Amino acid sequence: MKKIVSLALVMIVLFCSFVLSACVSSTQNEEKFYNLVDETKDLLDIVADDIYSYWYDCIYDDKYGEDISYAVACAKNDNEANLNTIEENTTKIKDIYKQIKEGKLSSEAKDVMQAYNDYYTLVVEVSGSFKSYSEAKESCKKELASALDDFSFEID
C-alpha cells in the first residue's frame, strides 16, 4: 500500500512539474514573440518612413528623376540591412506564432499577427498612390502598436 501511495505521489509531482514547465515555456514564448514583433515593428517604421520620404521627395522636390519606382527602390536599397533583419525576424515570428497560437493568448496573438502581416506587406510590397500609401502607413503603425499593447497587457 505504501508503494502505491508513494508511486501516486511521484506521479502527481511529475505531472505538476510538467504542467508548470509547460506554462513557463508558453509564457517565455509569448514574451519572445512580443519582443521580436516589437523590435521588428521599429525596423518597419524606419523603412516605411524612408519610403514615404523618398516618395515625397520624388513628387514634390523633383528628386529621383520623377520616377517613383526608382525613389522607392532607393529607399529600399538604403535600408537593405533593415529589410534583411525584417525578413529574418519574420521567419522567427511565424515560427513562434505557431507555438503560441493555440495558447491562452491565442486571440491577442492572432490580432498581432494580422496587424504585423498588414504592415509587413505594406512595407515590402509597396503599391498604390502616395496618398494611399501614407494613409495605410499611419493606419498600420497604429494597428500594430495597439495590438502589441493589448498583447503585452495580457502577458503580465
N, C-alpha and C positions, 0 to 999 in steps of 0.2 A: 504494500500500500504506500509506503514512504517513497518507493521508487516512482510510482505513478504520480504522486503529488510533486515530487522533485522534477520529474520529466515535464509535467504540465507547467510548472513554474518556469522552467528553462524555455519552453516553447512560448510562453506568454512574454517573457523578457525579450526573446529573439524577435517575435512579431512586433512588439512595441518599438524596438530599436530599428527594425526595418521600416516601419511606418514613419518614425521620427526622421530617419535619414532621407526618406523619400520627400518629406515635407521640406527639409532643409535644402535638398538638392533642387526642388521645384522653386523655392524662394531665390536661391542663388541664380538659377536660370532666368527667372523673371527680372532680377536686378541686372544681370548681364545683358539681357535683351534691352531693358530700358536704357542702360548706359551706352550701349552700342548704337541704338537708334538716335539717342540724343547727340552723341558725338557726330554721327553721320548727318544729322539734320543741320548742324553747324556748317559742315562742308557743303551741303546742298544750298544753304543760304548764301555762302560765298560765291559759288558758281552761278546760282540764279541771279544774284545781284550784278555780277560781272556781265552776264549775258544781257541783262537789261541795260546796263550802262553802255556796252558796246553797241547795242542795237539803237539806243537813244542817240549816241554819237553819230551813227551812220545816217539816221534820219534827219536830225536837227543840226548837226555840226559838219555835215558833208564829209565825214571820215569814211575810210574803207571803200573809197570809190563808189559810194552809194549802193554797194552790194550787200544786202542784209545777210545772205548766206555766208559771205566772207567775214562779216563782222562777228557772226555767231561762231564760226569756225575759229576765228582769232581768240575769242573769249574762251572757248573750249581748249584750244591749244595752250593758252596761258594758264589754264587750270588743269593741265594734264595730270599732275601728281594728285590733286584733289579728286579728280574723276577716277583715277586708278584706285585710290583708297575707298571711294564710294562703292565701286564695283566689288572690291574685296569684302567690304563690310556688308554689302547687300547679301552676298552669299552666306556669310555668317549669321546675319539677321534671320534669313529664311530658315536656316538650319535650327537655330534656337527656337524660332516660332513653331516649328514642327513639334518641338518637345513640350512647349507650354500651351499650345492652342486648345488642349482638352483639359487644362487645369482650372483652378478656381478663378483665375482672371481671364478666362477664355474670351469673354465679351469685350473686355478692355483691350486685350492683345489684338483681337480682330480689328477693332477700331484703329489702333495704332498702325497695324499693317496696311489697312486700306488707305489711311492718310499718307503713310510713307510711300506706298506704291504710286499714289497720285502725284506726289511731289517729285519722286524719282523720275517718273515718266515725263513730267513737265520739263525737268532739267536736262535729261539725257536725250529725249526725243523732241527737241524744240520744233514747234509748228504754230501756225496761226498768225494773227496780226500782232503788231506791237501792243495794241490796246488789250487784246485778249490775253496775251502772254503776261502783261503787267498785272492785270486783274487776277488771273489764275495764280500768279506767283504769290501775291499777298494772301489770297484765299488758302492756298496750300500751306503756306507758312503757319497761318493761324490755326488751321485744322490739325496739323501735326502737333503743334505746340499744345493745343487743347487736349488732344488725345493722350499725349505724353503726361500732361498734368493729371488727367483722370487716372491713368495707369499708375503714376507714382503715388497718388493718394491711397490707392488700394494695396500697394506693396507694404506700406508701413503698417 
